[in-house]
Amino acid sequence: SSGGSAISFPYAHGQTASFTLYAQWTALSARTISIDGGSYSATYNRYAAAPTLTSTASAGSGTKTYTSSTTTVCTVGAATGTVAFLTAGTCSIVVEIAADDTYASATSSAISISVTYAIGDTGPGGGKIFILPSTAGNSSGNYFEAAPTSWNGGADPTRNWCNITNGAVGASAQGTTIGTGQGNSTAIGAYCSSGAAVTARAYGGGGLSDWFLPSEDELEALQAVRATIGGFESATYWSSSEIVAGRAGAFAGPTREAYPVHFPTGGSNLWYKYQTYHVRPVRMFAPIS
């Protein structure tokens, strides 16, 4: 019996009864399991050599099985504990030992590994990372990648800013900070039928449709790491930032001017939208958590 139940059996006066009780239910010993000595906290670059995890059970033996609960960020060999990183984000892994006749199953707490990109790494769209979430001035929390040098056959094309060279898109295209380029480009695309932002938005590298013309500050950040990213002309590139009315130095204001950035010297000034300058698409994306 397993719970103290009464046992009854036929009995007559003068007879002797004998019986044997067998334990049918025995509590299995609990056990714990730890990974890499009981604690694991690390940050790895997306392209660094990923770790091989080890685990130890407090009692018994048995086959350990590793599982990733974040398979878009990392995978792990079920039997080997060998981790592979797929993209930036949070990698969460557990290890389990199944129950046997003596011991209960044991499951670790999920361990967490932070996976990051570095400047110059290849991003999900096939471009090169040029802005990190930690980059000064980046409050978006996103990564930014620039299209690879081969995006247009090996040379960045030249375009005017917009086919409408005497008209203002307006405030929705006047962001200059990191994180505003995509919104600028969307507004420009609704106003212009051709030009720098339209060309950038038409790029589909990596099978993605979220490329855009960088804002002034995004383009300045790209210029600062141009040698790492590669393939730039020693010339001027258009940003998606239209002139804000009243800004010092403006000749004709947002109706006719926008901000280009000079490669390789850096710095921006105000130029007429009919000018033809170079174009390099970029995109931004959030770390996967």
ABEGO torsion letter per residue (X at the ends): XAAGBBBBBBBBBGBBBBBBBBBABBBBBBBBBBBGGGBBBBBBBAABBBBBBBBBBABEBEBBBBBBABAAABBBBAAAGBBBBABBEBBBBBBBBBBBAABBBBBBBBBBBBBBBBBGBBBAAGBBBABBAABBGBAAGBBBBBBBAAAAGGBBBBBBABABABBBAEAAAABABBGAAAAAAAAAAAABABEAAAAAAABABGGBAABBBBBAAAAAAAAAAAAAAEGBBBBBBBBABBBBBGBBGBAAEAAABBBBBBOAAEEBBBBBAABBBBBBBBBBBBBBX
